[in-house]
Amino acid sequence: MRDIEAEEAGRRLWVNRKILEVMERYGFQLVEPSPIESLETLEAKCGPSIREEIYWFEDKARRKLGLRFDLTVGLARMVASRPDWATPLKLCALSNMWRYDEPQYGRYRCFYQWDAEIFGSPLPEADAEVIALSVDVLENLGLKDFEVRISNRRLVEAFLSQLGLENQEKREAVLRVIDKRGKLEENRFTQELENLNLAAEQRNRLLDFISIKKEPEAALAVLAETPWKSPEAERGLEELRRVVDSLKLLGKTAPCLLDMSVIRGIGYYDGVVFEIYDRMEAALGAVVGGGRYDGLCRVYGRDLPATGTAGGIERLLIALEKAGSIPSSTQAPQVFVAAATSEVRGKALELAGWLRAQGISVDYDLKNRPLKGQLEYADASGIPFALVVGPRELEKGLVRLRDLRKRMEAEVKIEEVPSKVSGVEG
């Protein structure tokens, strides 16, 4: 865990605002699930083994509690407890969580995520909605070079059944290996499949299937040629078709591929799944991921279909910095009001108050420094403009407006100052 200093906090604030702009356009309502859940609630999602990955403890009443490790659990538990809320329900959250695992590139033990979920719709159109939302979030942040890899967990599991893997435990073991494919060399990946006692023909057919990674129409054509033998397989294929059709209508297919190696490692996914990767920073892993989890709310007492998406803020920041899409500073005030002499200090404060009332972010000297010291402080703080209030200028209703970046200065009328400095990005 680490401290977040002002410069990074400013960038995070800018990212959060951009994300929430898109959430609002899509009609998602912002909520905040509890950061502490009962351990039983957390384990309901992934089983008792999750204890190894979370911070859990006993409180003074000897209740077993844990810090949330994602936002989906809290949102699902919240919605399951409110049958009076009309569905479909579109909720979003943006907050921090904790995982007790090894810190890695773009991930810390305390980290932040944005999250959006749709509860109450079983339709593939809802899956398309969260994918479209994810695309618009990244584009609104200025990230352009990414790809959306879409699959269907139901279809992949049906394929494994057709390979003769009828045992659920065996299928889940294979799925865990598939989920690691991007992190393993090909020979190591094949070896892990051999370790699960898959015959050579099974391995070859599986490798051919999970190597399907094409533009949506081309991939659907290949998948349609497979001799599917179960209703579940046909259902999974139809779900993919409808997602692709909806994304076309929403104008979001350009960055999309169908990729049968995407299965999302968490076992509660049971339908359409997807991951989004930044092409410029592949080592980051997925910057966004999500999918359908119709069975999760059931473990919290309510049978409610759901689908969602989430992305890590830390990974996003790395990707945005690589792409040069994020402002270098976002918390510095727009203007520093400097008093040329002690006699006009009161007027400088009046001007600062007036500018703030106009919606301008303003700072001024709180140490009684000479003018040179005030301007040096403003420059070092990354403030783009300084207003120098001097006795002679005040007599004419003027101030000196200094552009601290361009090193230029001009006299302007006081009433013109808001229009001269407004709209300046930090």
Summary of the structure (lengths in Angstrom):
residues: 426
radius of gyration: 27.1
end to end distance: 27.3
largest distance: 91.4
contacts: 1352
relative contact order: 0.12
helix: 46%
strand: 21%
